[in-house]
Amino acid sequence: MPDQKKIDETDTKILKILFKESRTSFTEIARECKISVGAVRKRYKRLWKTGIINGEIMQVNPSSLGYKCIVNIGVTTARENENE
């Protein structure tokens, strides 16, 4: 089991805000958490550095591009013999 990181109530609130909308500005987060923008920046950097936040994801809405059906296909193959 990986090391569990310790976060406080404010960190939890910041993470909830970012989970809802990852592009929320530090100014808006500061306002919602009732802390300074500098404090948000410092906490965000710590959350990133410790691996609690590990990326940002962009998703494209396929239907907005005219796609009616999206299919993900995975293929696994195995060799029948060593000479292939």
Secondary structure as UniProt FT lines:
FT   HELIX           9..20
FT   TURN            22..23
FT   HELIX           26..33
FT   HELIX           37..49
FT   TURN            50..51
FT   HELIX           62..65
FT   TURN            82..83
//
